[in-house]
Amino acid sequence: MPRLFFALEIPQPIRQHLLQVKAQVAGARWQTDAQLHLTLLFLGNVPADAVPEIRAALKSLSQTRFALDVRGLGCFGQPATPRNLWAGVAPEAPLQALQAELKQRLDPLGFDFEKRPFRPHITLARFKQRRGSVQELLGEHEQTEFGSVPVDDFVLLQSTQANVEGRQGSVYTVVERFALANPPDEFA
């Protein structure tokens, strides 16, 4: 069964800027260029024959295109012993609305969605053991503007474990692309 989730792809220039944050921090497993994305909704292991049902459930989404600014850094956990280091995005409201619509439309298909509140972010590094402090990085990049992302669509990604840059990691493959609606014409 494929392991699936919905995400926003990040344009190459912004990914390159985000990769420049990489620093020597104990225990950090930095994301590769191909791994940088913004997770909208994790589905988990899904039977391959369920993909047409997912596709049908997401026809004619009401969410319209929008833009996101990628700026600043944050972490989950304490800065001295983080679990994840991430880049922030704003505004969060359109992402919250998109994620809520995805959940509402897919709920009848029986998915068991994560219970934690949705906190939009782009994961830069994960920490397992021997966690080093990211306090200096947070201060250094508190106001850093990484760029603006035009959000015209989102993707259903399949996550597969593979050897990535000499270590086990996730490789993401686009299964399906979903377009967002055009904003209403303000001058009509």
N, C-alpha and C positions, 0 to 999 in steps of 0.2 A: 504494500500500500504506500503510495507516495505521501510524503510529509509536506503539507501545503500551508501557505499563508498569503495574505494580501499585503502589498507594500507599495510605496512610492519609490520610483527610481530617482537617483540623484544625478544631475548632469555632470559630465566629466570635469569641467573647470572647477566646480565646487568640490568634487571628490579629491582632486589634486590639492586644493587648498586645505581640506580637512586632513589629508595624509601628512601635511607638513607639521601638524601638531605632535606627531609621534616623537616621543622622548624616552630616555632610559628611565623606566619606572619598574621597580621590582615586581615580578609577578604579572606584568601586563602582557596580555595576548592581543596584539593590535589587529584590527580588521584589515584585510587587503582591499585594494581598490575595488575589485569585483564584489566584495561583501558589503560595501557601504550602501545602505538603503534606510527607509523609514518604515517600520512595520506598522500596519494598520490593524490587522486582525489575524490571529493565529488560529488555524483550523485543526492542525494535528495530522495524524495518519488518516487519510481519506481514501476509500475505495475508488479506483480509477473510473468506474462506471458512474460515480456521483458527480463528476465534472460537468456533464451536460445539465444536470439539475441545478448546479451552482450557476452556470451560465444563464439558464432560463430565469432563475430567481433574481438575477441582477440586470435584466433587460430594462432599459429606460429609467435609469437612475435619476432622481430629482436633483442631485447635487450638481452644481455648476462649477466651471473652471475657476481657479483662483491662483494666487501667487503666495509663496512662502518665503520668508527671509530666514536664512540659516545664520545664527549668531550666538556667540558665547558658548561656554562649556559648563557642564554640570556633572554630578555623579550620583549614583545610587549607593547608599551606604555613607559612612563618614569619609571626608577627604583623606584622612590619615590611613584608612583601611577600606578603600572603595570596593564595590562589587562590579560596577561598570562605570566607564567614563563616556560621556556623550556630548554631542553638539545639540544646542537648543534650536527650536523653530518657532516662528511667530507669523501670523496669528494662529492660535490653536483652535479657535472656534470652527473654521471650516473642516479641519481634520476631525474634531469631535463629532461634527454633524455627519461626515462621511462614514466614520466608524460606526456611529449609531444606526445609520441607514443599512449598512452592511449586516450588522447584527440582527436588525429587525427583519430584513428580508431572508436571511439564512436561518433564523431561529426555527422555522417550521421543518427544516431538514434534519433537525436533531443534533446539531453541533453543541459540544460542551465548551462554552467560551470561558476565558479567564475571568475570574471574579474581581481582580484588582482594577482600580480605576485606570483608564487609558491616559498615559502620559507621553505625548508625542516627542520623539527624540531620534537622533541618529547615533547608534552605538559606534564608538571609536575603538574602545578596548574593553576586554573582559578580564576579570581577576579571579583566580581560583584560590591559591594559597600564597603565602609569603607576599602579601599585598604591600606595595609601597605607597607612599603619600602622593596625591595628585594636587595638593594644596597650591604648589607653585604654578602648575599648569592652569588651574582654575583662575588664579589671579592674573596671570600673563594674558589669558585669552577671554577675560570677563566681558570685554566690549568688542571682541573681534567679529567683524562682519565677513562671513564666508561666501555670501552671495545670495541671489534670489532665484527661486525655483518656480518656473511656470508649471502649474499642476493642471494638465489637460487630460490626464488619464492615470490609472493605477494598474497594477499587475497582480495576477495570481502566480506566485512563485512556488517551485518545488525545491525543497532543501534536501541535498544528498551529502552524506559524509564522504570525504575523499582526502587525499594527501594534497594540502594547499601550502605551497612554499615550505616544504619539508616537515610539515606537521599535520595532524588530523584537523580538519576544519570543514566548514560547510561550503558547498558549491550551489549556487542558485540558478535555476533555469526557468525562464518565462513559460508558463503553461497557457496563459490567456491574458489578453490586454483588454481593459474596459475603459471606454471613453467617458468623460464627464460631459454634461450638457453645456451648450453655449449659454452665457449669461443672457437674460432678456435684453432686448434692444432698448436702451434708455431713450432713444430718440424716435421711437415708433409712434 
